[in-house]
Amino acid sequence: MLRYLGAYTHRVAISNHRLVSLQDHKVTFRWRDSAHKNKKRLLTLQVDEFLRRFLLHVLPRGFVRIRHFGFLASRHRGILLPLCRQVLSAEPDIAPAPSGKMQTGSTPLWTCPVCGGSMVVIERLTAAQIQLRSPSKAYA
């Protein structure tokens, strides 16, 4: 799934070198047929159908493409992703949570529903701060 979605997060839907021709309101372009050993094929579509399919890959206003880093980066994914799967399938070690500075009493204000450890407040935002950080404001 990561390899499939990675093609959509890093590249444009179709690059110029794959476009072959535009004649009589029809677009011809190259594509790879993954069902038949990635054989390169040509496909001709009406202009409106080509544009409809192309626009399915355009992100809505306020959204950005994903950039993978760390263990999901292409360079490390082959080695680290199997390791992550192995670690995730192992039984979790439940260690006592370290006490945070924000905690006032002996019982934490919030506990994690999964591990039962105490949750620590890192930052509190006002409604105005949340609105300033929302993607829709950036494009308004």
N, C-alpha and C positions, 0 to 999 in steps of 0.2 A: 504494500500500500504506500509506503514511504517513497519508493522509486516512482510509482505512478503519479502521486501528488507532487513530487519534486519537479516534474516537468512543467507543471502549471504554476509553481511558485517562483521559478527562476527565469522563465523565458516568456517571450511574447507568444500569443496563440499560433501565429504563423509568421515565418520570416520571409523577407523579400526573395531570397534565392529559391524558395519553394514555389513561387508563383511562376507559371509557365506562360499563360496568355490571357488576354481579355479581348474577346471578339464576339460580336452579335449578342451583347448582353449576357455573355457566359464567361465564367472564370474557370480556368484550368490550372490545377496545382498538383504538386507531388505530395504523396503521403506514404508512410510505411505501414504495411499490412502485418501487424504483429501475430496474427493468426497463421500466417504462412511464412515463417522464418524471416520476418522483417523485410520482405520483398518490397521494393519501391514500385509504386503504382501511380497512375494519373487519374484524377477525378475531375469531371467538368460539372459545374453547377450553375444555375441561373444566378445572376448578380444578387438578387434579393435573398435567396437561400444562403448564398455564401456569406453575405453580411449578417444574416440572422445567426448563423453558426459562429461566426467570428465574435459577434457581440455577446454571445453566451460566456465568453472568456474575459470580458471586460469587468473589472471590479466596480462595485457600487461606490458612490461618493462616500468618502470618509474611511474606506478600507485601504489597507496597504498590503503589498505582497510580503510573504513570510520569508525571512532569511534564517536558515538553519546554521547553528554554531554548536560548539561543544561536541557531545557524542552524536548529534544528528548531522554534523557537517559531512559532506560527501567524502572528504579525505579520511575521516575516522569511522564512518558509519559501518563499514564492513567488519571491522574488528570489535568496536565497542557496543553495537546494537545487540549481537548475540550475548555478549557479556551482561548487558542490562537485562535481557530476557531471563538469563540464568539467575541473576540476583533477585529479580522480581518473583520468580517462581519459588525461591527459597522461603523458608519460614522467617518472618520478621523477628528481629531481636528487639524486645520491648525493654528499653532502658528507662530509668527514672528521668523525667524531664528536668533540665537545669532550671533553677529558680531565676526568674526574671526580675529586673529592677522595678518594673511597674506593679508588681504584685504587692499588695498591702498587707493582707492577712495570711493565714496558713493555707487557706483554700484559694485556688486560682479563680479569677473572674470568669474565664472561659476555658473549657477543656476540649481537646480534639475528640470528635466522635469516633475516630478510628483507633488511635493508640491510647487515648486517655491522658496524654501529656498536657501540660498547661500551655495555653496559647498566650503569646506576648504581643501587646499593642506596639506596632512599629511606627505608625503614623495615623493621625486622625485628620480627616478632610471635612471642610465645610461644604455645603451644597454648591457654593460659588466656585470653590476649588475643583470640585468634581466636574462642573460644567466647563471650566476652562480646559480641563484635560481631555474632554470628550472629542473624538475624531470629527464629529459633525461641525463643531465650532471652527476647526482649522480650515474647512472648505467653504464656510459661509461667506 
